[in-house]
Amino acid sequence: MAQPGILIYGADWCGDCRRAKAFLDEHDISYQWIDVQDDAEATEVVMKLNNGRRIIPTIVFEDDSILVEPSNSELARKLGIGS
């Protein structure tokens, strides 16, 4: 089975991370959760994508675009959900 094309880098303690995951779950959108607390390489990826800052959630899409700490409306717009 292929891996989902959306990667969410985050941590369980992060409220914005939980909100983003809940939004994707509510819309039946598959994603891969990568916990930066448990994966040092993931932390390095996040820091590289964010110019040396550890900002979560950092969400990487199939087209290699990135959203950092997106609101639900930003996610909806990116994914073409709603009007």
PDB file of N, CA, C and O in Angstrom:
ATOM      1  N   MET A   1       0.841  -1.182   0.000  1.00  0.00           N
ATOM      2  CA  MET A   1       0.000   0.000   0.000  1.00  0.00           C
ATOM      3  C   MET A   1       0.888   1.248   0.000  1.00  0.00           C
ATOM      4  O   MET A   1       1.860   1.323   0.752  1.00  0.00           O
ATOM      5  N   ALA A   2       0.557   2.204  -0.827  1.00  0.00           N
ATOM      6  CA  ALA A   2       1.346   3.425  -0.932  1.00  0.00           C
ATOM      7  C   ALA A   2       1.154   4.313   0.289  1.00  0.00           C
ATOM      8  O   ALA A   2       0.090   4.326   0.908  1.00  0.00           O
ATOM      9  N   GLN A   3       2.192   5.045   0.617  1.00  0.00           N
ATOM     10  CA  GLN A   3       2.109   5.998   1.729  1.00  0.00           C
ATOM     11  C   GLN A   3       1.279   7.199   1.295  1.00  0.00           C
ATOM     12  O   GLN A   3       1.308   7.585   0.126  1.00  0.00           O
ATOM     13  N   PRO A   4       0.544   7.789   2.224  1.00  0.00           N
ATOM     14  CA  PRO A   4      -0.199   9.013   1.897  1.00  0.00           C
ATOM     15  C   PRO A   4       0.761  10.106   1.438  1.00  0.00           C
ATOM     16  O   PRO A   4       1.915  10.155   1.865  1.00  0.00           O
ATOM     17  N   GLY A   5       0.273  10.975   0.568  1.00  0.00           N
ATOM     18  CA  GLY A   5       1.103  12.024   0.022  1.00  0.00           C
ATOM     19  C   GLY A   5       1.273  13.231   0.913  1.00  0.00           C
ATOM     20  O   GLY A   5       2.118  14.084   0.639  1.00  0.00           O
ATOM     21  N   ILE A   6       0.487  13.324   1.980  1.00  0.00           N
ATOM     22  CA  ILE A   6       0.581  14.454   2.897  1.00  0.00           C
ATOM     23  C   ILE A   6       1.333  14.007   4.144  1.00  0.00           C
ATOM     24  O   ILE A   6       0.991  13.003   4.769  1.00  0.00           O
ATOM     25  N   LEU A   7       2.356  14.768   4.491  1.00  0.00           N
ATOM     26  CA  LEU A   7       3.142  14.485   5.700  1.00  0.00           C
ATOM     27  C   LEU A   7       2.894  15.594   6.698  1.00  0.00           C
ATOM     28  O   LEU A   7       3.027  16.774   6.375  1.00  0.00           O
ATOM     29  N   ILE A   8       2.534  15.213   7.914  1.00  0.00           N
ATOM     30  CA  ILE A   8       2.377  16.190   8.992  1.00  0.00           C
ATOM     31  C   ILE A   8       3.479  15.955  10.000  1.00  0.00           C
ATOM     32  O   ILE A   8       3.546  14.903  10.636  1.00  0.00           O
ATOM     33  N   TYR A   9       4.343  16.946  10.141  1.00  0.00           N
ATOM     34  CA  TYR A   9       5.380  16.917  11.170  1.00  0.00           C
ATOM     35  C   TYR A   9       4.830  17.663  12.378  1.00  0.00           C
ATOM     36  O   TYR A   9       4.467  18.835  12.278  1.00  0.00           O
ATOM     37  N   GLY A  10       4.770  16.985  13.511  1.00  0.00           N
ATOM     38  CA  GLY A  10       4.219  17.623  14.692  1.00  0.00           C
ATOM     39  C   GLY A  10       4.552  16.854  15.955  1.00  0.00           C
ATOM     40  O   GLY A  10       5.449  16.011  15.972  1.00  0.00           O
ATOM     41  N   ALA A  11       3.813  17.161  17.016  1.00  0.00           N
ATOM     42  CA  ALA A  11       3.982  16.499  18.305  1.00  0.00           C
ATOM     43  C   ALA A  11       2.617  16.363  18.958  1.00  0.00           C
ATOM     44  O   ALA A  11       1.733  17.194  18.750  1.00  0.00           O
ATOM     45  N   ASP A  12       2.451  15.309  19.747  1.00  0.00           N
ATOM     46  CA  ASP A  12       1.157  15.052  20.389  1.00  0.00           C
ATOM     47  C   ASP A  12       0.716  16.174  21.318  1.00  0.00           C
ATOM     48  O   ASP A  12      -0.483  16.391  21.494  1.00  0.00           O
ATOM     49  N   TRP A  13       1.657  16.886  21.913  1.00  0.00           N
ATOM     50  CA  TRP A  13       1.308  17.949  22.861  1.00  0.00           C
ATOM     51  C   TRP A  13       0.862  19.236  22.157  1.00  0.00           C
ATOM     52  O   TRP A  13       0.371  20.158  22.808  1.00  0.00           O
ATOM     53  N   CYS A  14       1.027  19.301  20.845  1.00  0.00           N
ATOM     54  CA  CYS A  14       0.761  20.516  20.066  1.00  0.00           C
ATOM     55  C   CYS A  14      -0.716  20.605  19.673  1.00  0.00           C
ATOM     56  O   CYS A  14      -1.218  19.774  18.916  1.00  0.00           O
ATOM     57  N   GLY A  15      -1.395  21.615  20.192  1.00  0.00           N
ATOM     58  CA  GLY A  15      -2.816  21.802  19.895  1.00  0.00           C
ATOM     59  C   GLY A  15      -3.085  22.058  18.425  1.00  0.00           C
ATOM     60  O   GLY A  15      -4.062  21.540  17.884  1.00  0.00           O
ATOM     61  N   ASP A  16      -2.242  22.847  17.760  1.00  0.00           N
ATOM     62  CA  ASP A  16      -2.424  23.106  16.328  1.00  0.00           C
ATOM     63  C   ASP A  16      -2.227  21.829  15.518  1.00  0.00           C
ATOM     64  O   ASP A  16      -2.883  21.638  14.494  1.00  0.00           O
ATOM     65  N   CYS A  17      -1.342  20.970  15.962  1.00  0.00           N
ATOM     66  CA  CYS A  17      -1.122  19.687  15.285  1.00  0.00           C
ATOM     67  C   CYS A  17      -2.365  18.810  15.405  1.00  0.00           C
ATOM     68  O   CYS A  17      -2.809  18.218  14.421  1.00  0.00           O
ATOM     69  N   ARG A  18      -2.921  18.730  16.603  1.00  0.00           N
ATOM     70  CA  ARG A  18      -4.136  17.933  16.815  1.00  0.00           C
ATOM     71  C   ARG A  18      -5.290  18.480  15.986  1.00  0.00           C
ATOM     72  O   ARG A  18      -6.074  17.708  15.433  1.00  0.00           O
ATOM     73  N   ARG A  19      -5.402  19.800  15.892  1.00  0.00           N
ATOM     74  CA  ARG A  19      -6.480  20.423  15.115  1.00  0.00           C
ATOM     75  C   ARG A  19      -6.326  20.090  13.634  1.00  0.00           C
ATOM     76  O   ARG A  19      -7.307  19.747  12.974  1.00  0.00           O
ATOM     77  N   ALA A  20      -5.113  20.187  13.108  1.00  0.00           N
ATOM     78  CA  ALA A  20      -4.870  19.883  11.691  1.00  0.00           C
ATOM     79  C   ALA A  20      -5.187  18.419  11.393  1.00  0.00           C
ATOM     80  O   ALA A  20      -5.804  18.112  10.372  1.00  0.00           O
ATOM     81  N   LYS A  21      -4.767  17.514  12.283  1.00  0.00           N
ATOM     82  CA  LYS A  21      -5.067  16.096  12.099  1.00  0.00           C
ATOM     83  C   LYS A  21      -6.570  15.857  12.132  1.00  0.00           C
ATOM     84  O   LYS A  21      -7.092  15.091  11.321  1.00  0.00           O
ATOM     85  N   ALA A  22      -7.270  16.499  13.057  1.00  0.00           N
ATOM     86  CA  ALA A  22      -8.718  16.339  13.166  1.00  0.00           C
ATOM     87  C   ALA A  22      -9.408  16.841  11.899  1.00  0.00           C
ATOM     88  O   ALA A  22     -10.349  16.211  11.416  1.00  0.00           O
ATOM     89  N   PHE A  23      -8.948  17.968  11.359  1.00  0.00           N
ATOM     90  CA  PHE A  23      -9.531  18.519  10.137  1.00  0.00           C
ATOM     91  C   PHE A  23      -9.386  17.520   8.990  1.00  0.00           C
ATOM     92  O   PHE A  23     -10.351  17.247   8.276  1.00  0.00           O
ATOM     93  N   LEU A  24      -8.188  16.979   8.815  1.00  0.00           N
ATOM     94  CA  LEU A  24      -7.971  16.011   7.741  1.00  0.00           C
ATOM     95  C   LEU A  24      -8.787  14.752   7.968  1.00  0.00           C
ATOM     96  O   LEU A  24      -9.353  14.207   7.021  1.00  0.00           O
ATOM     97  N   ASP A  25      -8.858  14.281   9.206  1.00  0.00           N
ATOM     98  CA  ASP A  25      -9.667  13.105   9.526  1.00  0.00           C
ATOM     99  C   ASP A  25     -11.140  13.339   9.193  1.00  0.00           C
ATOM    100  O   ASP A  25     -11.794  12.471   8.614  1.00  0.00           O
ATOM    101  N   GLU A  26     -11.661  14.515   9.559  1.00  0.00           N
ATOM    102  CA  GLU A  26     -13.070  14.842   9.302  1.00  0.00           C
ATOM    103  C   GLU A  26     -13.391  14.833   7.819  1.00  0.00           C
ATOM    104  O   GLU A  26     -14.530  14.575   7.430  1.00  0.00           O
ATOM    105  N   HIS A  27     -12.386  15.115   6.984  1.00  0.00           N
ATOM    106  CA  HIS A  27     -12.591  15.168   5.537  1.00  0.00           C
ATOM    107  C   HIS A  27     -12.052  13.917   4.831  1.00  0.00           C
ATOM    108  O   HIS A  27     -11.900  13.898   3.609  1.00  0.00           O
ATOM    109  N   ASP A  28     -11.766  12.871   5.622  1.00  0.00           N
ATOM    110  CA  ASP A  28     -11.278  11.592   5.083  1.00  0.00           C
ATOM    111  C   ASP A  28     -10.072  11.755   4.169  1.00  0.00           C
ATOM    112  O   ASP A  28      -9.978  11.112   3.123  1.00  0.00           O
ATOM    113  N   ILE A  29      -9.159  12.615   4.573  1.00  0.00           N
ATOM    114  CA  ILE A  29      -7.934  12.840   3.811  1.00  0.00           C
ATOM    115  C   ILE A  29      -6.796  12.101   4.509  1.00  0.00           C
ATOM    116  O   ILE A  29      -6.513  12.330   5.685  1.00  0.00           O
ATOM    117  N   SER A  30      -6.159  11.218   3.767  1.00  0.00           N
ATOM    118  CA  SER A  30      -5.063  10.415   4.321  1.00  0.00           C
ATOM    119  C   SER A  30      -3.812  11.267   4.489  1.00  0.00           C
ATOM    120  O   SER A  30      -3.535  12.162   3.690  1.00  0.00           O
ATOM    121  N   TYR A  31      -3.081  10.973   5.524  1.00  0.00           N
ATOM    122  CA  TYR A  31      -1.819  11.656   5.789  1.00  0.00           C
ATOM    123  C   TYR A  31      -0.923  10.739   6.587  1.00  0.00           C
ATOM    124  O   TYR A  31      -1.375   9.756   7.173  1.00  0.00           O
ATOM    125  N   GLN A  32       0.343  11.071   6.601  1.00  0.00           N
ATOM    126  CA  GLN A  32       1.302  10.352   7.443  1.00  0.00           C
ATOM    127  C   GLN A  32       1.715  11.283   8.563  1.00  0.00           C
ATOM    128  O   GLN A  32       2.195  12.388   8.311  1.00  0.00           O
ATOM    129  N   TRP A  33       1.535  10.848   9.791  1.00  0.00           N
ATOM    130  CA  TRP A  33       1.910  11.607  10.979  1.00  0.00           C
ATOM    131  C   TRP A  33       3.347  11.284  11.329  1.00  0.00           C
ATOM    132  O   TRP A  33       3.710  10.114  11.450  1.00  0.00           O
ATOM    133  N   ILE A  34       4.167  12.304  11.493  1.00  0.00           N
ATOM    134  CA  ILE A  34       5.567  12.117  11.880  1.00  0.00           C
ATOM    135  C   ILE A  34       5.800  12.931  13.144  1.00  0.00           C
ATOM    136  O   ILE A  34       5.784  14.161  13.114  1.00  0.00           O
ATOM    137  N   ASP A  35       6.014  12.239  14.248  1.00  0.00           N
ATOM    138  CA  ASP A  35       6.179  12.879  15.546  1.00  0.00           C
ATOM    139  C   ASP A  35       7.630  13.321  15.725  1.00  0.00           C
ATOM    140  O   ASP A  35       8.539  12.494  15.806  1.00  0.00           O
ATOM    141  N   VAL A  36       7.829  14.635  15.784  1.00  0.00           N
ATOM    142  CA  VAL A  36       9.193  15.164  15.914  1.00  0.00           C
ATOM    143  C   VAL A  36       9.799  14.848  17.274  1.00  0.00           C
ATOM    144  O   VAL A  36      11.018  14.911  17.433  1.00  0.00           O
ATOM    145  N   GLN A  37       8.982  14.513  18.245  1.00  0.00           N
ATOM    146  CA  GLN A  37       9.481  14.150  19.575  1.00  0.00           C
ATOM    147  C   GLN A  37      10.226  12.812  19.529  1.00  0.00           C
ATOM    148  O   GLN A  37      11.176  12.586  20.278  1.00  0.00           O
ATOM    149  N   ASP A  38       9.767  11.924  18.623  1.00  0.00           N
ATOM    150  CA  ASP A  38      10.308  10.567  18.557  1.00  0.00           C
ATOM    151  C   ASP A  38      11.299  10.369  17.419  1.00  0.00           C
ATOM    152  O   ASP A  38      11.876   9.289  17.290  1.00  0.00           O
ATOM    153  N   ASP A  39      11.507  11.380  16.601  1.00  0.00           N
ATOM    154  CA  ASP A  39      12.298  11.202  15.386  1.00  0.00           C
ATOM    155  C   ASP A  39      13.209  12.416  15.178  1.00  0.00           C
ATOM    156  O   ASP A  39      12.765  13.470  14.724  1.00  0.00           O
ATOM    157  N   ALA A  40      14.479  12.247  15.515  1.00  0.00           N
ATOM    158  CA  ALA A  40      15.435  13.353  15.397  1.00  0.00           C
ATOM    159  C   ALA A  40      15.581  13.815  13.952  1.00  0.00           C
ATOM    160  O   ALA A  40      15.759  15.007  13.699  1.00  0.00           O
ATOM    161  N   GLU A  41      15.508  12.888  13.004  1.00  0.00           N
ATOM    162  CA  GLU A  41      15.594  13.263  11.592  1.00  0.00           C
ATOM    163  C   GLU A  41      14.413  14.137  11.197  1.00  0.00           C
ATOM    164  O   GLU A  41      14.568  15.060  10.398  1.00  0.00           O
ATOM    165  N   ALA A  42      13.240  13.858  11.746  1.00  0.00           N
ATOM    166  CA  ALA A  42      12.054  14.665  11.455  1.00  0.00           C
ATOM    167  C   ALA A  42      12.241  16.093  11.961  1.00  0.00           C
ATOM    168  O   ALA A  42      11.855  17.052  11.292  1.00  0.00           O
ATOM    169  N   THR A  43      12.830  16.223  13.135  1.00  0.00           N
ATOM    170  CA  THR A  43      13.115  17.562  13.667  1.00  0.00           C
ATOM    171  C   THR A  43      14.052  18.312  12.731  1.00  0.00           C
ATOM    172  O   THR A  43      13.869  19.506  12.492  1.00  0.00           O
ATOM    173  N   GLU A  44      15.050  17.622  12.203  1.00  0.00           N
ATOM    174  CA  GLU A  44      15.979  18.253  11.256  1.00  0.00           C
ATOM    175  C   GLU A  44      15.256  18.697   9.991  1.00  0.00           C
ATOM    176  O   GLU A  44      15.531  19.775   9.464  1.00  0.00           O
ATOM    177  N   VAL A  45      14.333  17.872   9.504  1.00  0.00           N
ATOM    178  CA  VAL A  45      13.559  18.230   8.310  1.00  0.00           C
ATOM    179  C   VAL A  45      12.753  19.496   8.576  1.00  0.00           C
ATOM    180  O   VAL A  45      12.755  20.422   7.764  1.00  0.00           O
ATOM    181  N   VAL A  46      12.070  19.533   9.709  1.00  0.00           N
ATOM    182  CA  VAL A  46      11.258  20.701  10.061  1.00  0.00           C
ATOM    183  C   VAL A  46      12.132  21.953  10.135  1.00  0.00           C
ATOM    184  O   VAL A  46      11.760  23.008   9.621  1.00  0.00           O
ATOM    185  N   MET A  47      13.268  21.833  10.760  1.00  0.00           N
ATOM    186  CA  MET A  47      14.150  22.993  10.900  1.00  0.00           C
ATOM    187  C   MET A  47      14.693  23.445   9.541  1.00  0.00           C
ATOM    188  O   MET A  47      14.844  24.642   9.300  1.00  0.00           O
ATOM    189  N   LYS A  48      14.981  22.506   8.672  1.00  0.00           N
ATOM    190  CA  LYS A  48      15.446  22.857   7.326  1.00  0.00           C
ATOM    191  C   LYS A  48      14.343  23.576   6.551  1.00  0.00           C
ATOM    192  O   LYS A  48      14.603  24.581   5.890  1.00  0.00           O
ATOM    193  N   LEU A  49      13.122  23.067   6.629  1.00  0.00           N
ATOM    194  CA  LEU A  49      11.997  23.661   5.903  1.00  0.00           C
ATOM    195  C   LEU A  49      11.614  25.043   6.434  1.00  0.00           C
ATOM    196  O   LEU A  49      11.030  25.853   5.714  1.00  0.00           O
ATOM    197  N   ASN A  50      11.950  25.304   7.708  1.00  0.00           N
ATOM    198  CA  ASN A  50      11.552  26.549   8.364  1.00  0.00           C
ATOM    199  C   ASN A  50      12.743  27.434   8.729  1.00  0.00           C
ATOM    200  O   ASN A  50      12.711  28.151   9.729  1.00  0.00           O
ATOM    201  N   ASN A  51      13.779  27.376   7.917  1.00  0.00           N
ATOM    202  CA  ASN A  51      14.947  28.253   8.097  1.00  0.00           C
ATOM    203  C   ASN A  51      15.522  28.215   9.513  1.00  0.00           C
ATOM    204  O   ASN A  51      15.802  29.251  10.116  1.00  0.00           O
ATOM    205  N   GLY A  52      15.692  26.992  10.030  1.00  0.00           N
ATOM    206  CA  GLY A  52      16.326  26.819  11.328  1.00  0.00           C
ATOM    207  C   GLY A  52      15.385  26.879  12.518  1.00  0.00           C
ATOM    208  O   GLY A  52      15.826  26.761  13.661  1.00  0.00           O
ATOM    209  N   ARG A  53      14.096  27.060  12.267  1.00  0.00           N
ATOM    210  CA  ARG A  53      13.132  27.126  13.375  1.00  0.00           C
ATOM    211  C   ARG A  53      12.322  25.840  13.452  1.00  0.00           C
ATOM    212  O   ARG A  53      11.998  25.237  12.429  1.00  0.00           O
ATOM    213  N   ARG A  54      12.002  25.430  14.659  1.00  0.00           N
ATOM    214  CA  ARG A  54      11.208  24.221  14.887  1.00  0.00           C
ATOM    215  C   ARG A  54       9.749  24.652  15.042  1.00  0.00           C
ATOM    216  O   ARG A  54       9.262  24.854  16.155  1.00  0.00           O
ATOM    217  N   ILE A  55       9.066  24.787  13.913  1.00  0.00           N
ATOM    218  CA  ILE A  55       7.675  25.230  13.920  1.00  0.00           C
ATOM    219  C   ILE A  55       6.797  24.054  13.508  1.00  0.00           C
ATOM    220  O   ILE A  55       7.000  23.449  12.455  1.00  0.00           O
ATOM    221  N   ILE A  56       5.825  23.744  14.349  1.00  0.00           N
ATOM    222  CA  ILE A  56       4.899  22.665  14.038  1.00  0.00           C
ATOM    223  C   ILE A  56       3.468  23.143  14.243  1.00  0.00           C
ATOM    224  O   ILE A  56       3.222  24.014  15.077  1.00  0.00           O
ATOM    225  N   PRO A  57       2.543  22.594  13.509  1.00  0.00           N
ATOM    226  CA  PRO A  57       2.750  21.601  12.474  1.00  0.00           C
ATOM    227  C   PRO A  57       3.348  22.207  11.207  1.00  0.00           C
ATOM    228  O   PRO A  57       3.034  23.329  10.811  1.00  0.00           O
ATOM    229  N   THR A  58       4.208  21.429  10.600  1.00  0.00           N
ATOM    230  CA  THR A  58       4.696  21.715   9.257  1.00  0.00           C
ATOM    231  C   THR A  58       4.116  20.604   8.391  1.00  0.00           C
ATOM    232  O   THR A  58       4.356  19.421   8.635  1.00  0.00           O
ATOM    233  N   ILE A  59       3.350  20.997   7.378  1.00  0.00           N
ATOM    234  CA  ILE A  59       2.650  20.031   6.540  1.00  0.00           C
ATOM    235  C   ILE A  59       3.209  20.111   5.124  1.00  0.00           C
ATOM    236  O   ILE A  59       3.242  21.176   4.509  1.00  0.00           O
ATOM    237  N   VAL A  60       3.646  18.961   4.626  1.00  0.00           N
ATOM    238  CA  VAL A  60       4.220  18.869   3.284  1.00  0.00           C
ATOM    239  C   VAL A  60       3.233  18.087   2.413  1.00  0.00           C
ATOM    240  O   VAL A  60       2.782  17.004   2.785  1.00  0.00           O
ATOM    241  N   PHE A  61       2.909  18.654   1.252  1.00  0.00           N
ATOM    242  CA  PHE A  61       1.941  18.059   0.344  1.00  0.00           C
ATOM    243  C   PHE A  61       2.629  17.338  -0.804  1.00  0.00           C
ATOM    244  O   PHE A  61       3.832  17.493  -1.015  1.00  0.00           O
ATOM    245  N   GLU A  62       1.857  16.549  -1.544  1.00  0.00           N
ATOM    246  CA  GLU A  62       2.399  15.757  -2.654  1.00  0.00           C
ATOM    247  C   GLU A  62       3.128  16.608  -3.685  1.00  0.00           C
ATOM    248  O   GLU A  62       4.079  16.141  -4.312  1.00  0.00           O
ATOM    249  N   ASP A  63       2.695  17.843  -3.863  1.00  0.00           N
ATOM    250  CA  ASP A  63       3.329  18.719  -4.852  1.00  0.00           C
ATOM    251  C   ASP A  63       4.547  19.449  -4.271  1.00  0.00           C
ATOM    252  O   ASP A  63       5.073  20.381  -4.881  1.00  0.00           O
ATOM    253  N   ASP A  64       4.987  19.011  -3.082  1.00  0.00           N
ATOM    254  CA  ASP A  64       6.136  19.578  -2.364  1.00  0.00           C
ATOM    255  C   ASP A  64       5.880  20.972  -1.803  1.00  0.00           C
ATOM    256  O   ASP A  64       6.807  21.622  -1.318  1.00  0.00           O
ATOM    257  N   SER A  65       4.637  21.440  -1.862  1.00  0.00           N
ATOM    258  CA  SER A  65       4.316  22.709  -1.204  1.00  0.00           C
ATOM    259  C   SER A  65       4.207  22.454   0.295  1.00  0.00           C
ATOM    260  O   SER A  65       4.021  21.321   0.741  1.00  0.00           O
ATOM    261  N   ILE A  66       4.328  23.537   1.060  1.00  0.00           N
ATOM    262  CA  ILE A  66       4.375  23.427   2.518  1.00  0.00           C
ATOM    263  C   ILE A  66       3.446  24.461   3.135  1.00  0.00           C
ATOM    264  O   ILE A  66       3.372  25.604   2.682  1.00  0.00           O
ATOM    265  N   LEU A  67       2.739  24.038   4.176  1.00  0.00           N
ATOM    266  CA  LEU A  67       2.001  24.973   5.020  1.00  0.00           C
ATOM    267  C   LEU A  67       2.535  24.818   6.437  1.00  0.00           C
ATOM    268  O   LEU A  67       2.740  23.703   6.917  1.00  0.00           O
ATOM    269  N   VAL A  68       2.757  25.938   7.095  1.00  0.00           N
ATOM    270  CA  VAL A  68       3.274  25.934   8.459  1.00  0.00           C
ATOM    271  C   VAL A  68       2.223  26.570   9.358  1.00  0.00           C
ATOM    272  O   VAL A  68       1.774  27.690   9.114  1.00  0.00           O
ATOM    273  N   GLU A  69       1.838  25.844  10.398  1.00  0.00           N
ATOM    274  CA  GLU A  69       0.796  26.293  11.331  1.00  0.00           C
ATOM    275  C   GLU A  69      -0.444  26.803  10.585  1.00  0.00           C
ATOM    276  O   GLU A  69      -0.933  27.895  10.874  1.00  0.00           O
ATOM    277  N   PRO A  70      -0.955  26.016   9.623  1.00  0.00           N
ATOM    278  CA  PRO A  70      -2.099  26.514   8.854  1.00  0.00           C
ATOM    279  C   PRO A  70      -3.395  26.483   9.656  1.00  0.00           C
ATOM    280  O   PRO A  70      -3.595  25.630  10.521  1.00  0.00           O
ATOM    281  N   SER A  71      -4.258  27.427   9.347  1.00  0.00           N
ATOM    282  CA  SER A  71      -5.613  27.409   9.905  1.00  0.00           C
ATOM    283  C   SER A  71      -6.418  26.369   9.125  1.00  0.00           C
ATOM    284  O   SER A  71      -5.976  25.888   8.082  1.00  0.00           O
ATOM    285  N   ASN A  72      -7.595  26.030   9.636  1.00  0.00           N
ATOM    286  CA  ASN A  72      -8.460  25.109   8.910  1.00  0.00           C
ATOM    287  C   ASN A  72      -8.846  25.687   7.550  1.00  0.00           C
ATOM    288  O   ASN A  72      -8.936  24.949   6.569  1.00  0.00           O
ATOM    289  N   SER A  73      -9.074  26.991   7.482  1.00  0.00           N
ATOM    290  CA  SER A  73      -9.453  27.595   6.199  1.00  0.00           C
ATOM    291  C   SER A  73      -8.293  27.534   5.206  1.00  0.00           C
ATOM    292  O   SER A  73      -8.523  27.361   4.010  1.00  0.00           O
ATOM    293  N   GLU A  74      -7.059  27.674   5.676  1.00  0.00           N
ATOM    294  CA  GLU A  74      -5.897  27.528   4.784  1.00  0.00           C
ATOM    295  C   GLU A  74      -5.784  26.106   4.268  1.00  0.00           C
ATOM    296  O   GLU A  74      -5.498  25.892   3.090  1.00  0.00           O
ATOM    297  N   LEU A  75      -6.006  25.128   5.146  1.00  0.00           N
ATOM    298  CA  LEU A  75      -5.991  23.738   4.717  1.00  0.00           C
ATOM    299  C   LEU A  75      -7.083  23.462   3.698  1.00  0.00           C
ATOM    300  O   LEU A  75      -6.843  22.808   2.684  1.00  0.00           O
ATOM    301  N   ALA A  76      -8.272  23.958   3.966  1.00  0.00           N
ATOM    302  CA  ALA A  76      -9.404  23.770   3.055  1.00  0.00           C
ATOM    303  C   ALA A  76      -9.092  24.357   1.681  1.00  0.00           C
ATOM    304  O   ALA A  76      -9.348  23.726   0.656  1.00  0.00           O
ATOM    305  N   ARG A  77      -8.549  25.546   1.670  1.00  0.00           N
ATOM    306  CA  ARG A  77      -8.200  26.217   0.412  1.00  0.00           C
ATOM    307  C   ARG A  77      -7.157  25.400  -0.357  1.00  0.00           C
ATOM    308  O   ARG A  77      -7.298  25.187  -1.561  1.00  0.00           O
ATOM    309  N   LYS A  78      -6.115  24.945   0.335  1.00  0.00           N
ATOM    310  CA  LYS A  78      -5.063  24.155  -0.299  1.00  0.00           C
ATOM    311  C   LYS A  78      -5.611  22.862  -0.887  1.00  0.00           C
ATOM    312  O   LYS A  78      -5.193  22.432  -1.961  1.00  0.00           O
ATOM    313  N   LEU A  79      -6.547  22.250  -0.178  1.00  0.00           N
ATOM    314  CA  LEU A  79      -7.070  20.935  -0.581  1.00  0.00           C
ATOM    315  C   LEU A  79      -8.308  21.037  -1.465  1.00  0.00           C
ATOM    316  O   LEU A  79      -8.828  20.019  -1.921  1.00  0.00           O
ATOM    317  N   GLY A  80      -8.786  22.258  -1.710  1.00  0.00           N
ATOM    318  CA  GLY A  80      -9.959  22.442  -2.563  1.00  0.00           C
ATOM    319  C   GLY A  80     -11.246  21.975  -1.912  1.00  0.00           C
ATOM    320  O   GLY A  80     -12.155  21.491  -2.586  1.00  0.00           O
ATOM    321  N   ILE A  81     -11.318  22.123  -0.597  1.00  0.00           N
ATOM    322  CA  ILE A  81     -12.503  21.711   0.155  1.00  0.00           C
ATOM    323  C   ILE A  81     -13.398  22.930   0.352  1.00  0.00           C
ATOM    324  O   ILE A  81     -12.927  24.011   0.707  1.00  0.00           O
ATOM    325  N   GLY A  82     -14.682  22.743   0.118  1.00  0.00           N
ATOM    326  CA  GLY A  82     -15.621  23.842   0.335  1.00  0.00           C
ATOM    327  C   GLY A  82     -15.679  24.753  -0.867  1.00  0.00           C
ATOM    328  O   GLY A  82     -15.203  24.419  -1.951  1.00  0.00           O
ATOM    329  N   SER A  83     -16.281  25.925  -0.648  1.00  0.00           N
ATOM    330  CA  SER A  83     -16.469  26.834  -1.776  1.00  0.00           C
ATOM    331  C   SER A  83     -15.403  27.886  -1.833  1.00  0.00           C
ATOM    332  O   SER A  83     -15.418  28.732  -2.727  1.00  0.00           O
TER     333      SER A  83
END
